[in-house]
Amino acid sequence: MKFNKSGQSAGSPAAGLRSWGGLLLAAAASLGVASLLTACDQFSGTLTADFVYVTSARAAGPNQYGEVDVFEINQESGRMRPLRTSPFPSGGRNPVAEAVHPDNQTLYVVNRDDNTIVQFAIGTDGKLYPQDTVNTPGIFPVAAAVSGKNLFVADTYEPLPTCSPASPCTGSVAAFPILANDALDRDHPFSNTDLGTNYWPLIVPGSPSHIVLPVAIAASGSNIYVAAYDSTANTGYVFGFEVSGTSLIPTNGGVPTRAGIRPSAIVADPAGSYLFVTDAGRNNVLGFNLSSAALTPIAGSPFAAGNEPSAITIDKTGKLAYVANSLDSTITAYSVAAGGALQVNATYASDTQPVAIGIDPELNQYLFTANFLANTVSGYQINSTTGALVNSQFSPYAANANPTAVAAIPHGAVAK
């Protein structure tokens, strides 16, 4: 008779029971592991509320391209965890702006130094897949916005042979239709029939020689608004345009609205009632009514902000607003009162020099900033009643060098 190492006969009932027990334990362990993996898969699917895309300007990737960090926001803690395959090359040098298609399946990244917009498909896991690259009409694009089936872009200088940093000229705005596959229709851009161009120069009536530099774009309904800085007169403006087919019609007879000294960011509320512009020159926020082509100030405007406000966002209820103050490294939280007036609730610390700010689109519960000098992203949980901010778990989070812009999509939108 053969004996095993425990002294039992290999064919004995005790050995059989032990083997059978081992099989049961192994099966149970396998089921346990499978259940654990299934549970993990379920948790990863349900606890990731959003994907956040953060561009970093300093060249680090292949071909000296910038980077796009991708974070997933945990819906319970707000923790922002980078994807394992993050970062992704931005497809160009010095990415400075982003825009998301309304279907949440495409990200557009603006690369300033290459005069390009790169289209990325967004995978169900949040990863980025480059699809196409389009050149902007002008020189040094700085801002972009998507509204409906069109993308709008602002260039620092209009495309004239004499325009350069050494010999600056006025800026311009242009637009591309978005095709069914989310690509930009480069062959049929918006047309300015008055000038025979595919762009609209930013010109102040009566002062055509002034150098007007765009800084930000906001879309609201069928209109777009461009915040710009008149470097000749040291004055801020908001230019309005109405979308008409594949053309833009300047609103208010082409006369821009004065907007402080040095506009830095612009946003419209979700209802399309109000427009807010941060003024880094006077450290405040200007509010305008959107009830007519001629923007009219909101009662009480301008509203106090911190030093050098650089970015602004409004939650999807339209009742809370937040401004990133780059020089103070703070965030000013506001309530939006009836009539659009901003009421300061509190000020919160961020990491060094926040230059971009956003709110998670899925839960409307978490806020984040890109901190240019700290090379980090800060995360906060929003109290939906008071607007108060509390640091998210483990915030701030490491990013690549010099983050410049943020954009986000809800996880559920790409998980279908």
C-alpha positions in Angstrom: 0.0 0.0 0.0 1.2 3.4 -0.9 1.3 6.1 1.7 1.3 9.9 1.2 3.4 12.4 3.2 0.8 12.6 5.9 0.9 9.0 6.6 -2.5 8.2 5.1 -2.9 5.6 2.4 -3.3 7.2 -1.0 -6.5 5.3 -1.5 -7.9 5.6 2.0 -11.2 7.3 2.8 -9.4 9.9 4.8 -7.1 10.7 1.8 -10.2 10.8 -0.4 -12.0 13.3 1.9 -8.8 15.4 2.1 -8.5 15.5 -1.6 -12.2 16.3 -2.0 -11.9 19.0 0.6 -8.9 20.4 -1.2 -11.0 20.5 -4.4 -13.8 22.2 -2.6 -11.5 24.7 -1.0 -9.9 25.4 -4.4 -13.2 25.7 -6.0 -14.4 28.0 -3.2 -11.2 30.1 -3.5 -11.7 30.3 -7.3 -15.3 31.4 -6.8 -14.1 33.9 -4.2 -11.5 35.3 -6.5 -14.0 35.5 -9.4 -16.5 37.2 -7.1 -13.9 39.6 -5.9 -12.9 40.4 -9.5 -16.5 40.8 -10.5 -17.1 43.1 -7.5 -14.0 45.1 -8.4 -15.2 45.4 -11.9 -18.6 46.6 -10.6 -17.0 49.0 -8.2 -14.7 50.4 -10.9 -17.6 50.8 -13.2 -19.9 52.5 -10.6 -17.4 54.5 -8.5 -15.7 56.3 -11.4 -18.0 59.3 -11.8 -16.0 61.3 -14.4 -12.8 61.4 -16.5 -10.9 64.7 -16.3 -8.4 65.7 -19.0 -5.6 68.1 -18.0 -3.3 69.5 -20.6 0.3 70.3 -19.6 2.2 72.8 -21.7 5.9 72.0 -21.0 7.2 69.7 -23.7 7.8 66.3 -22.3 6.4 63.7 -24.7 7.4 62.4 -28.2 8.3 65.1 -30.7 8.4 67.6 -27.9 4.6 67.5 -27.7 2.7 68.5 -24.6 0.8 66.0 -22.5 -2.7 65.2 -21.5 -3.1 63.7 -18.0 -6.3 61.7 -17.5 -7.8 61.3 -14.1 -10.8 59.4 -12.9 -12.9 60.9 -10.1 -14.1 58.5 -7.4 -17.8 59.3 -6.7 -17.5 58.6 -3.0 -14.3 60.4 -2.0 -13.6 62.7 -4.9 -10.2 61.2 -5.2 -8.6 61.9 -8.6 -6.6 58.9 -9.7 -4.6 58.9 -13.0 -5.2 56.2 -15.5 -2.4 53.7 -15.7 -1.6 54.6 -19.3 -1.7 58.4 -18.6 -0.4 60.8 -19.8 -1.1 60.9 -23.5 0.8 63.1 -26.1 -1.3 66.2 -26.9 -0.4 65.9 -30.6 1.4 69.3 -30.7 3.4 71.8 -28.8 2.1 73.9 -25.9 -1.5 72.7 -25.5 -3.4 75.6 -23.9 -7.1 74.8 -24.3 -9.6 72.0 -24.6 -13.2 71.4 -25.7 -15.5 68.4 -25.4 -18.1 67.3 -28.0 -21.7 67.2 -26.7 -21.7 63.4 -27.2 -18.8 63.2 -24.7 -17.0 60.8 -27.0 -14.5 63.3 -28.5 -11.9 65.7 -27.0 -10.4 68.6 -29.0 -7.0 69.8 -27.8 -5.7 73.2 -28.9 -1.9 73.3 -29.4 -0.8 76.9 -29.5 2.7 76.7 -31.0 1.7 74.4 -33.8 -1.6 76.3 -34.7 -3.5 73.0 -34.5 -6.6 71.4 -33.0 -6.2 67.7 -32.5 -9.3 65.4 -32.4 -9.1 62.6 -29.9 -11.6 59.8 -29.6 -12.4 58.9 -25.9 -12.5 55.2 -25.1 -15.0 53.7 -22.7 -12.1 53.5 -20.3 -11.3 57.2 -20.6 -8.2 56.6 -22.8 -7.4 59.0 -25.7 -7.0 57.9 -29.3 -5.8 60.6 -31.8 -7.9 60.8 -34.9 -7.2 64.0 -36.9 -5.3 67.3 -36.8 -6.6 70.5 -38.3 -4.7 73.8 -38.6 -6.5 76.9 -37.3 -6.8 79.9 -39.8 -4.8 82.3 -37.7 -1.6 82.3 -35.5 -1.3 80.9 -32.0 -4.8 79.6 -31.1 -5.6 80.3 -27.4 -9.2 79.2 -26.8 -11.9 76.9 -28.2 -15.6 76.1 -27.5 -18.0 73.6 -28.9 -21.7 74.4 -29.4 -24.1 72.1 -31.2 -22.4 70.8 -34.3 -19.7 73.5 -34.5 -16.3 74.3 -33.0 -15.1 77.8 -32.5 -11.5 78.8 -32.1 -9.8 82.1 -31.2 -6.3 82.9 -32.7 -4.0 85.4 -31.1 -3.2 87.0 -34.5 -5.1 87.0 -37.7 -3.3 85.1 -40.6 -1.4 88.0 -42.3 2.2 87.6 -43.5 3.2 90.6 -41.4 1.8 89.2 -38.1 4.2 87.8 -35.6 5.2 88.3 -31.9 7.8 90.8 -33.1 5.1 92.6 -35.2 1.7 91.8 -33.6 -1.6 92.4 -35.2 -5.2 91.9 -34.1 -6.6 88.5 -33.2 -9.4 86.6 -34.9 -12.1 84.0 -34.4 -13.0 81.2 -36.8 -15.3 78.1 -36.8 -15.5 74.6 -38.2 -18.6 72.4 -38.7 -18.3 69.1 -36.9 -18.9 66.0 -39.1 -20.8 62.9 -38.2 -17.6 61.2 -37.0 -16.8 64.2 -34.8 -14.0 65.3 -37.1 -13.7 69.0 -38.0 -14.7 69.8 -41.6 -11.5 71.4 -42.7 -12.7 71.6 -46.3 -15.8 73.7 -45.5 -14.9 76.1 -42.6 -17.2 79.0 -41.8 -17.0 81.7 -44.4 -16.7 85.5 -43.9 -18.3 86.6 -47.1 -17.7 90.3 -46.3 -14.0 89.9 -46.3 -13.6 86.8 -48.4 -11.9 85.0 -45.5 -12.5 82.0 -43.3 -12.0 84.1 -40.1 -13.3 87.3 -38.5 -10.7 89.8 -37.2 -11.4 91.4 -33.8 -11.7 95.1 -34.7 -13.0 97.9 -32.5 -15.0 100.3 -34.7 -13.3 103.6 -35.0 -10.0 102.1 -34.0 -9.0 99.6 -36.7 -5.3 99.8 -35.9 -5.7 98.6 -32.3 -4.2 95.2 -31.5 -7.0 93.2 -29.9 -5.9 89.8 -28.4 -8.6 87.2 -27.7 -8.3 85.3 -24.4 -11.4 83.1 -24.1 -14.6 81.9 -25.8 -18.0 81.0 -24.4 -21.0 79.6 -26.3 -24.6 80.2 -25.3 -27.4 79.0 -27.5 -26.8 80.3 -31.1 -24.3 82.9 -30.0 -20.7 82.9 -29.1 -18.8 85.5 -27.0 -15.1 86.3 -27.2 -13.3 88.0 -24.3 -10.4 90.1 -25.6 -7.7 92.5 -24.5 -7.1 95.7 -26.5 -3.4 96.0 -25.9 -3.3 99.4 -27.6 -5.8 101.0 -25.3 -5.3 98.8 -22.3 -9.0 97.9 -22.3 -11.1 94.8 -22.2 -14.0 93.9 -24.5 -16.5 91.2 -25.2 -17.2 90.5 -28.9 -20.5 88.8 -29.7 -21.4 86.7 -32.8 -24.5 84.9 -33.9 -24.2 81.6 -35.7 -26.0 81.8 -39.1 -25.6 78.6 -41.1 -21.9 78.4 -41.7 -21.2 82.1 -41.0 -20.9 84.4 -38.0 -22.8 87.6 -37.8 -21.3 90.2 -35.4 -24.0 91.2 -32.8 -24.8 94.7 -31.7 -23.7 96.1 -35.1 -20.2 94.8 -34.5 -19.7 97.1 -31.5 -18.0 95.1 -28.7 -19.0 95.6 -25.0 -16.4 97.1 -22.7 -15.3 94.6 -20.1 -12.8 95.9 -17.6 -9.1 96.2 -18.3 -7.7 92.7 -18.8 -10.2 90.0 -19.3 -8.9 86.5 -18.5 -11.9 84.1 -18.7 -15.5 84.0 -19.7 -18.5 81.7 -19.0 -22.3 81.7 -19.6 -24.7 80.3 -17.1 -26.5 77.0 -18.1 -29.8 78.8 -18.7 -28.2 81.3 -21.1 -29.3 84.2 -19.1 -26.0 85.7 -17.9 -22.4 86.1 -19.0 -19.5 86.5 -16.6 -16.0 87.7 -17.4 -13.1 87.7 -15.0 -10.9 90.8 -15.1 -7.3 90.1 -14.0 -6.5 93.8 -14.3 -9.0 95.0 -11.6 -9.4 91.7 -9.7 -13.1 91.3 -10.2 -15.9 89.6 -12.1 -18.1 91.4 -14.5 -21.7 90.2 -15.1 -23.9 90.8 -18.1 -27.4 90.1 -19.1 -27.9 88.1 -22.3 -31.4 89.3 -22.9 -30.4 91.4 -25.9 -27.6 91.7 -28.5 -26.2 94.7 -26.5 -24.9 93.2 -23.3 -26.1 95.1 -20.2 -24.4 94.9 -16.8 -26.0 92.9 -14.0 -27.0 95.0 -11.0 -24.1 95.3 -8.7 -21.5 94.3 -11.3 -18.5 94.1 -11.0 -18.1 91.7 -8.2 -15.0 91.3 -6.0 -12.6 88.4 -6.7 -9.0 87.6 -5.5 -5.8 88.8 -7.1 -5.5 88.1 -10.8 -8.6 85.9 -11.4 -7.7 83.5 -14.2 -10.7 81.1 -14.6 -14.4 80.8 -13.8 -16.9 78.0 -13.8 -20.6 77.7 -12.9 -22.3 74.5 -11.6 -25.0 73.0 -13.7 -27.8 74.3 -11.5 -26.6 77.8 -12.3 -26.7 78.7 -8.5 -23.0 78.4 -7.7 -19.9 80.0 -9.3 -16.2 79.6 -8.6 -13.3 81.7 -9.6 -9.6 80.7 -9.6 -7.3 83.5 -8.5 -3.9 82.8 -9.9 -1.8 85.3 -7.9 -3.4 84.4 -4.5 -3.5 80.7 -5.2 -7.1 80.7 -4.0 -10.7 79.9 -5.1 -13.5 82.4 -4.5 -16.9 80.7 -4.1 -20.1 82.6 -5.0 -23.9 82.1 -4.9 -25.7 83.3 -8.0 -28.6 85.4 -6.8 -31.8 86.2 -8.6 -30.9 88.6 -11.4 -27.4 87.1 -11.7 -25.6 89.0 -8.9 -22.7 87.1 -7.4 -22.5 86.9 -3.6 -19.2 85.9 -2.1 -19.6 82.8 0.2 -16.0 82.1 1.1 -12.4 81.8 -0.2 -10.4 78.6 -0.2 -6.7 77.8 -0.7 -5.5 76.0 -3.8 -2.1 74.9 -4.9 0.2 77.4 -6.5 -1.2 79.5 -9.4 -4.5 77.9 -10.4 -5.2 78.8 -14.1 -8.1 76.5 -15.0 -11.1 75.3 -13.1 -14.0 72.9 -13.7 -16.8 70.9 -12.1 -17.5 67.2 -12.6 -20.4 66.9 -15.1 -21.8 63.6 -13.8 -22.6 64.4 -10.1 -22.0 68.2 -10.0 -20.3 67.4 -6.7 -16.6 67.8 -7.3 -14.5 70.8 -8.4 -10.9 70.8 -9.6 -8.2 73.3 -10.6 -5.1 73.0 -12.7 -2.2 74.6 -10.8 0.4 75.9 -13.3 3.4 76.5 -11.0 2.7 73.6 -8.6 2.4 71.1 -11.4 -0.7 69.7 -9.7 -4.4 69.3 -9.8 -6.4 70.2 -6.7 -9.8 68.5 -6.0 -12.7 69.6 -3.8 -16.1 68.3 -2.8 -18.9 70.8 -3.2 -21.6 71.3 -0.5 -24.6 71.5 -2.8 -26.6 73.7 -0.4 -23.9 76.2 0.7 -21.4 75.9 -2.0 -18.6 75.3 0.5 -15.6 73.4 -0.6 -13.7 70.6 1.3 -10.5 69.0 0.0 -11.0 65.7 -1.8 -9.1 62.7 -0.5 -5.4 63.0 -1.1 -5.6 66.3 -2.9 -3.6 67.8 -4.6 -2.6 65.3 -7.3 0.6 65.3 -9.3 0.3 66.4 -12.9 2.8 67.0 -15.7 4.7 70.2 -15.9 2.7 73.5 -16.2 -0.9 72.3 -16.5 -3.0 74.8 -18.5 -6.5 73.6 -19.1 -9.1 71.2 -17.8 -12.1 69.4 -19.4 -14.3 66.5 -18.2 -16.8 64.0 -19.3 -19.3 61.8 -17.2 -18.2 58.2 -17.0 -21.7 56.9 -17.7 -21.8 58.7 -21.1 -19.0 56.6 -22.5 -19.7 53.4 -20.7 -22.9 52.6 -22.7 
